[in-house]
Amino acid sequence: MSNSVDNTTGLAGEPSPVPMQYTTLNSGAKIPMVGFGVYQIPPAQTKQAVLEALKVGYRLIDTAEYYRNEREVGQAVREAGQSLGIPRDQIFVTTKLPPQSSYQSAAQRIQESYEALNCGPIDLMIIHWPGGANVETYRALENARKNGTVKAIGLSSFYGSDYQEILDKCSVVPALDQNETHVFRQQRDFQPVLEKHGTKLEAWSPFAEGEHDVFNNPTLKKIGQKHGMTTAQVMLRYLVDRGIIVIPKTVHVDRMRENIDLFRPEFELDDEDRKAIVALDRRRSLWNW
């Protein structure tokens, strides 16, 4: 795991109290290990939520065409430069396009997302889930990378033959594969496959969407109490320690602060903690992905 630790910059360039770990994609770009997801945030609330997240210290924002809030994410990113003093090159923007039926339709959808965000080159764009023309869709992403519309490209929910097909038939190794990853599906078998080829694993639904009453799980609560941290922080820290990028979503500022406050020197999971968390792994999807 090649992570580095930096201090993010806060308002008006002042040092943030929240230290952040970064990892480097195969494109050479640095990406924060903890980001802010905007899935299911209504468009009318998205701009303010993203601005609040940026104030707290987030520098990775994850959206998608499917979320219908790309435009509002872009508005927040542009406003952050003007009102918060956070330059565009300090904000890593990820978006996703749905699988397409042809290269031409994929190229058009990429351009539409670029225009909706309206904040310059997209830092990372990925195919949201596998479809019937994955190679053609990915080649459109490759071309967008070549012409500077996007800086890095990747996948989401690609496994097995779908992932291998991209490796075999396309030129650019995916920088990242965003997959269902949480304490109940830890991806301990698939992560090494990705890493072998230079693809980072990013977790969607790192809190398992609250399934199985995860926030009250006795094992996780016990570990949290041991370290003076919350169950949510334990779940995120376990994934980040394994080199997995996480993008938790919330519209509550206190939760935003909690989710990013993972890197205190005194908070470190030990072997006993990790062993207990590994025992929670059910090794299957909660939603048939």
N, C-alpha and C positions, 0 to 999 in steps of 0.2 A: 504494500500500500504506500503510494508516494504522495502523502499529504503534507502540506506546509501550514504553518500558523501565521496569520497576519492580524493586525488590528484593522477592522473596517473603519471607514471614516463616517462620522455622523454629520449633524447639521453644521453648515458653514465650514466644513472641513475639519471640525474638531474631532479628536480621537473618540471613538465609541467605547463605552465601557464593556462591550461585548467582543471578546476575541473570536475570530472566525478561522476555521480550517478551510483550506482550498485543496483541490486536486487538479491535476493537469490532464486534459483530454488529448487524444492522439492528434488533434489539430494543432496542439501547442497552446490552446487557450486555457486559462485558469478558471475554474468554476467553483463557487462556494459549495461546501459540503451540506449546508442547510439552506433551503430556499423556501419561498412562499408560493403555495399553490392557490389558484383562484377558481378551481372547479366548484360549480354550484353557487358561486357568488353572483347574484343578479347584476346585470350590467349597470344598473343605477347605483349600486353600492361599490362597484369594483374600483373606480378611480380613488375614492377615499380610502378603501381598504389597502390598496397598494401604497398610497402615500403614507399611511400609518405604518405599514410594514417597513418602508424605506426609512422612516424616522427612527424606528426601533433599531435598525441596523441590518436588515436584510438587503442583499445585493443580487439575489437570484429570484426572478419572477417567472413562474411557469403558467402558461395559458394554452389555449388551443382554439382552432376555428370552431370546433364543436361546442365550446363553452359560450360562444357568442359574446365574448367580452374583450376580444383583442383590441378593439378601438379604445376602450376605456383604459386598458393597461398602457397602451401607447401614450394616451393623454397624461397619465400619472407619471410616466417616465420622463416625458418632456417637461412637465411642470416641476418635477423634482430638481431639474437643473436650474430652473429659474427661482423657485421659492425655497428650496432646501439646500442649494449649493452642492448637489450631488451630480457630477458630470455623467454624461451618457456612458462613457467608457468604463465607469465603475459599476454599471448595472448590467447583469447578464440576463438577457431575455430569451426564454424558450417558448416556442409555439409548436403546434402539431397540425398536420393536415390529415383528413380522413383518407383511407385507401381509395385510389382512383382506378378508372377502367382503361386509361391510356396515358401515355407520356404527355400529350397535349393538354388533357384536362388537369393533370397534376401540375404542369407548368403554370396554367392559368390560376389554379388555387394558391400556389405559392406566391404569385404576384399579388393576388387579392389580400393575402395575409400581410404581405410586406406593406401594401398601401394602407390597410386598416391600422396596423401598428404605427406606421408613419414615424419611426424613430431611428431610421438608418438601417444598416445591415442587421439582420436577425442573428443573434449570437449562436443559436442552435435551433434547428427545425427537424422534426422527426415525424415518421409515419405513425399515426395514432394507434392503429391496430392492423393486423394482416388482412389483405384482401385478395382479389383475383389477379391483380396486375402489379405485384409488389416490385418486380424488377424495373418495370417501366416508371413506376412512381418514384422509386429510389434514384433512377437515372435522371429524372427531372430535378431531384434534389442535388445530385452531383453537378448538374449544369448550373443550378442556382449558386452553388458554392463556387464554381469556376468564375461566374460573372460577378460575384461579390454581393449578391442579394442576401445570402446567408454565409455565415462563417464556418459552421460545423453542422454535420448532419447525423441522423441516427434513427432509432426505431423505438417502438413501444409495444410490449406484449408479444414480441417475436421470440419463439423458442425453436429448438430442433431444426427441422428441415426448412422452416421459414427463414430462420437466421442464417443457416448454412447456404441457402440459395443466394442471399445477398452477398455473402463472402465469395461464392463461386462465380457469380455472373456480373458483379459490379466492381468498380475500380477502387472506391473509397471504403475502407473499413469503417463501419459505424462507430462513431465516437462514444455512443451511449445507447443503452437499451433500458427503457423505463418499464419496469415490471412490478406486478403485485408482490410486495415484499414487506413482511411484518413478522411478529413473533410466532404466528401460527403457520406462516409459509416463509421460511428463512432463506430459501434459494441457495443453500450451502453446496448443492451439487452443480447448479447452473452458473453461479458466479465465477468459478474457476474456468469454465468453458469460455465465458466472455473475456475474462482477463487474459487467457491464452492468446487471444486474437487482438488484444488492445482495446477492447470495448468496456467502458465503465458500466456498472449497474447502478440504476437510480430507482428508488422505491416509490411507487405510487401506493396510496392508502397505508402509510407506515403505522397508522393506529388501527388498522384492520376495520376502519369505519365503526369502531366501537363494538364490533361483533364479540359474542361470547363474554360480554361484560368485561372487556379487557382492561378498562381503567380501574376495575376493582379486583383484578386478578390477584389472589393472595401471594403468589410468588413475586410478582412485580411490585406489589405494595411493600412487601417485606424488604426487597432490595432498595426501594426508594427511601424507606424509613431509615435504613442502615446508613445511607449517604446523605440524608436530609434533602432529598430531591423528590420530585413527583413521579408518578407512574409513567406519564407521558415522556418525561425527560429520560427515564431509564430506557424506554423503548427506542427513542431516537438515538441515544448515546450508544446503545448496543449495535445498531446498524452502522452508524458513522465510524465506530471503532473498527468495523470490518471493511471500511473503504466504500461504503454504500452511501450515495447522495440521497438526501431525504427532502421532501417538499410538503410538509404538513400545511393544512389549510385551517384558518380560523378567521372570524371577523372581529374577535375580541382582542383588544390591545394587550390586556394582561396575559392572555394565552400566547399572543405573538412573542411577547418578551420571554415567557417561560420556555417556549419551543426553541428559541435561539440561544438560550442561556445554558449551554451544554458543556462548556470548555473551562470551567473553573478548575484550577490546579488541584483542589481538594476532592474533586469528583472523578473518580476512576473506578470502573468496574473491575473486580478481581476475578480470578479463575473460578471461584465458587459461584459468583454471580452469573458468569457466562455459562457455566455448566447447567445451572438452574434454568436459564433462559432457553438454552438449546433443547432442554427436555420439553418445552412447550410446543416445539415444531411438529405440526401435523402433516407437513410435506405434501400439501395439496391446496388447491385454490379454494377460497371461500365462495367464489362466484363463477366457477367453471371456466376460468381463463387457462 
